[in-house]
Amino acid sequence: MFLDKTVRRNENIVKAAFELHQKGLIDPDTYVLDIDTLLENAKNIKNEADRYGIKLYYMTKQIGRNPMVAKELDKLGYEGAVVVDFKEAMGLIDNHINIGHVGHLVQIPANIIEDILKAKPKIITVYSVEKAKQISQAAQRLELTQNIMLRVLDEEDMLYPAQYGGFYINELLQKVSEIISLPNINITGITSFPCFLYDEEENNIIPTHNVVTLNKAKKLIEENFNIKLTEINMPSATSVVNMKGIALQGGTHGEPGHALTGTTPYHAYNDAEEIPCMVYVSEVSHNLKGESYCFGGGYYRRSHMENALVGKNFHEAIKVKVEEPSLESIDYHFTLKSNTNVGDTVVMAFRTQIFVTRSHVAIVKGISKNTPEVIGIYDSQGRKIK
């Protein structure tokens, strides 16, 4: 999906991937992150956000919940990490990462709420009155007050499978009445997901119906209760090109994820401000009946794998078609639609969510100067590998 774009816009990362693998410095099933370019992307995103008064949480799940990158993003002035589930939250807390937004795609389990509250997240998203009560009770025990955000939805909104939850707009006033009576919590925001998506026909990032619901919910809450909402969080496709769109739709916060690595769908078709800075590295394992098989482990079902470069180095590599594994199969290997040499390096670039893979993540600096240096290798959950 991103191979040609990456070769054209960041050739050095592809060269580095071949070199690091052939030298034995990284193993197959490793994602290589060009940290210098990633941080430059992050700066450009934040500069544009500042221009429109948008505050940003950064996502780490796409890059394997990596604490080294997270610490650098904290230094740039981001509002902290948006953690999509409690496991990510606890991992980043253990690494002393600033927690910004927690509880959106996955709610916090009851027995972990106190641990999360002790980390003083800026805001917690809740889907139910029951979860708000649990947070209220935990906040009382800890003698603190926690800001919360309601996830709101309507029948016409778009929701991804396995991500259902929140307050329907037609029951919002009743639910808010119950929640504002709870001690030690304040409703300060609302959110939904996805609020923006790339439209291939228009070749642009456009708002979804979820944004209509957010603005309707804001009006309902502020006109019926003594509440001023300070966070209208509009995640998805948060990038330089969409910052103005967030502001125009009334958003106050965004959550860049794939934009940090230049790998949103918009980036696949456009030379956006953000430069692609992540590739996947494997190795040819064996050949069989005119096809090659390279080591797997890094597959994500929405990856849109298409091609790989295969060889001992970038200049001699050949482009080979890749066959994605079937959904019912474990990705022990990826199929290359040509015979290649056993032991050769395989480099791909596709959409991923590293945290759901078995992959390693190599953080590499100096790529733009042709002096690549591995400064850390981590597993897919952000744990450092010795």
Stockholm file with secondary structure:
# STOCKHOLM 1.0

chainA/1-386         MFLDKTVRRNENIVKAAFELHQKGLIDPDTYVLDIDTLLENAKNIKNEADRYGIKLYYMTKQIGRNPMVAKELDKLGYEGAVVVDFKEAMGLIDNHINIGHVGHLVQIPANIIEDILKAKPKIITVYSVEKAKQISQAAQRLELTQNIMLRVLDEEDMLYPAQYGGFYINELLQKVSEIISLPNINITGITSFPCFLYDEEENNIIPTHNVVTLNKAKKLIEENFNIKLTEINMPSATSVVNMKGIALQGGTHGEPGHALTGTTPYHAYNDAEEIPCMVYVSEVSHNLKGESYCFGGGYYRRSHMENALVGKNFHEAIKVKVEEPSLESIDYHFTLKSNTNVGDTVVMAFRTQIFVTRSHVAIVKGISKNTPEVIGIYDSQGRKIK
#=GR chainA/1-386 SS CCHHHHHHHCHHHHHHHHHHHHTTSSCSSEEEEEHHHHHHHHHHHHHHHHHTTCEECEECGGGTSCHHHHHHHHHTTCCCEEESSHHHHHHHHHTTCCEEEESSSSCCCGGGHHHHHHTCCSEEEESSHHHHHHHHHHHHHHTCCEEEEEEEECTTSCCCTTCCCSEEGGGHHHHHHHHTTSTTEEEEEEECSCSEEEETTTTEEEECHHHHHHHHHHHHHHHHSSCCCCEEECCSSCSGGGHHHHHHTTCCEECCSGGGGTCSHHHHHSCCSSCCCEEEEEEEEEEETTEEEEECCCCCTTCCCCEEEEESSTTTCEEEEEECCCTTSCCSEEEESSCCCTTCEEEECCCCCGGGSSCEEEEEECGGGTCCEEEEEEETTSCBCC
#=GC SS_cons         CCHHHHHHHCHHHHHHHHHHHHTTSSCSSEEEEEHHHHHHHHHHHHHHHHHTTCEECEECGGGTSCHHHHHHHHHTTCCCEEESSHHHHHHHHHTTCCEEEESSSSCCCGGGHHHHHHTCCSEEEESSHHHHHHHHHHHHHHTCCEEEEEEEECTTSCCCTTCCCSEEGGGHHHHHHHHTTSTTEEEEEEECSCSEEEETTTTEEEECHHHHHHHHHHHHHHHHSSCCCCEEECCSSCSGGGHHHHHHTTCCEECCSGGGGTCSHHHHHSCCSSCCCEEEEEEEEEEETTEEEEECCCCCTTCCCCEEEEESSTTTCEEEEEECCCTTSCCSEEEESSCCCTTCEEEECCCCCGGGSSCEEEEEECGGGTCCEEEEEEETTSCBCC
//
